[in-house]
Amino acid sequence: MSPCCSAPGFEMQLFPWNPTELLPHRPPMLLIDEIIDWGAQHASAALTIRPDTLFLEGDRVPAHIGIEYMAQTCGAWAGAVARESGLAPRRGYLLGARAFRWHRPAFLLGERLVIGVRLTYRDAALGRFLGRIEIDGVLAAESDLTVYEPPENGELPA
């Protein structure tokens, strides 16, 4: 198993939902193919770069698109937490990606990316995740993501 999913605190469990049940995104903006595991503090997703992959330029997707792959994995985690509590997933927003590092310039046609996110902070509306993307167990990109999930009633905190 890849390091993004086998590190301490990543207890794997079978994932009962697909991304369309957890995210508001629909093709072509639904970029992750599947959720491969999740837990109270983490989630992992995967996608394969195909000829119809959004943002494909020739035979590659630029590495900075990995920020959205990680953000959608954060959203899938939040959707799973909501579903586990008997609630519907809510819309969330990526506020920022700090310390984004890519270890290669692009993801290539045919490659399978494994995206892992680990929750490091959460309050009523804000969350912070460490995210990473691996290809064949090798780190390809990483970032610190800040996300926002508005309250159910839509009112902003005072």
C-alpha positions in Angstrom: 0.0 0.0 0.0 1.2 3.5 -0.7 2.6 5.7 2.1 -0.3 8.2 1.7 -2.6 5.5 3.0 -0.5 3.4 5.3 0.9 6.0 7.6 0.0 5.9 11.3 -3.6 7.1 11.8 -4.8 5.8 8.5 -6.9 2.8 9.5 -8.4 1.5 6.3 -12.1 0.7 6.0 -14.3 -0.3 3.1 -15.8 2.7 1.4 -19.6 2.4 0.7 -20.1 5.4 -1.5 -19.0 6.6 -4.9 -17.9 10.3 -5.5 -21.2 11.3 -7.0 -22.9 10.5 -3.7 -20.5 12.8 -1.8 -19.6 15.7 -4.0 -21.8 18.2 -5.9 -19.5 17.9 -8.9 -20.6 16.2 -12.0 -18.7 15.3 -15.2 -16.7 16.8 -16.6 -15.8 18.6 -13.3 -16.0 15.5 -11.2 -12.3 14.6 -11.5 -11.8 11.7 -9.1 -12.8 8.2 -10.3 -13.2 6.4 -6.9 -12.8 6.7 -3.2 -10.5 3.9 -2.1 -10.5 4.4 1.7 -11.5 6.8 4.4 -11.5 7.2 8.1 -12.3 9.8 10.8 -9.2 11.8 9.9 -8.4 10.9 6.3 -9.5 9.8 2.8 -7.9 8.4 -0.3 -9.2 8.6 -3.8 -7.9 7.5 -7.2 -8.1 8.5 -10.8 -6.6 7.4 -14.1 -5.5 9.9 -16.7 -7.5 9.0 -19.8 -7.8 10.5 -23.3 -11.0 12.3 -22.1 -9.6 13.5 -18.8 -10.4 17.2 -18.3 -7.3 19.5 -18.5 -5.4 16.9 -20.6 -2.9 18.8 -22.8 -1.5 16.4 -25.4 -0.5 13.3 -23.3 -0.3 15.1 -19.9 -2.2 17.0 -17.2 -0.2 19.8 -15.6 0.8 19.1 -12.0 -1.0 22.1 -10.6 -4.3 20.5 -11.4 -3.4 18.2 -8.6 -4.6 20.9 -6.2 -8.2 20.3 -7.4 -7.7 16.5 -7.2 -6.7 17.0 -3.5 -9.6 19.4 -2.9 -12.2 17.0 -4.3 -10.7 14.3 -2.0 -11.2 16.6 0.9 -14.8 17.2 -0.2 -15.4 13.4 -0.5 -14.1 13.1 3.1 -16.5 15.8 4.3 -19.4 14.1 2.4 -18.6 10.7 4.0 -18.6 12.3 7.4 -22.0 13.8 6.7 -23.4 10.5 5.4 -22.1 8.6 8.4 -24.0 11.0 10.6 -27.2 10.5 8.5 -26.9 14.0 6.9 -26.7 15.0 3.2 -23.3 16.2 2.0 -23.0 20.0 1.8 -21.1 22.2 -0.6 -17.7 23.3 0.4 -15.0 25.6 -1.0 -11.3 25.5 -1.4 -9.9 28.7 0.3 -6.3 28.1 -0.4 -3.4 25.7 -1.1 -0.2 26.5 0.8 3.2 25.0 0.2 2.1 23.3 -3.0 5.1 21.2 -4.3 5.2 19.1 -7.3 7.9 16.5 -7.7 7.2 16.2 -11.5 5.7 18.7 -13.9 2.8 16.6 -15.1 0.7 13.5 -14.8 0.9 11.3 -17.9 -1.8 9.6 -20.0 -2.4 6.1 -18.5 -1.1 6.8 -15.0 -3.1 6.0 -11.9 -3.0 8.7 -9.3 -3.7 7.9 -5.6 -4.7 11.1 -3.7 -4.5 11.1 0.1 -5.7 13.8 2.5 -5.3 13.9 6.2 -7.3 16.3 8.5 -5.0 18.4 10.7 -7.5 21.0 11.9 -11.3 21.4 12.0 -13.8 23.8 13.5 -17.5 24.4 12.7 -16.7 25.7 9.2 -13.0 25.6 8.5 -10.8 22.6 7.8 -7.1 22.1 7.0 -5.7 19.0 5.3 -2.3 17.8 4.3 -2.7 16.3 0.8 -0.4 14.2 -1.4 -0.6 12.5 -4.7 1.3 9.3 -5.5 1.9 7.4 -8.7 3.1 3.8 -8.2 3.9 4.6 -4.6 6.2 7.6 -5.5 5.3 11.1 -4.3 4.3 13.3 -7.2 2.7 16.4 -5.5 1.8 17.6 -2.0 0.0 20.6 -0.5 -1.6 22.0 2.6 -5.2 22.8 1.9 -7.6 25.1 3.7 -11.3 24.5 3.1 -14.6 26.1 4.1 -18.0 24.4 4.6 -20.7 27.0 5.2 -23.3 26.3 7.9 -26.5 24.4 6.8 -28.6 27.5 7.2 -26.2 29.4 4.8 -25.7 32.2 7.3 -22.1 33.4 7.7 -20.7 33.6 11.3 -20.7 37.0 12.8 
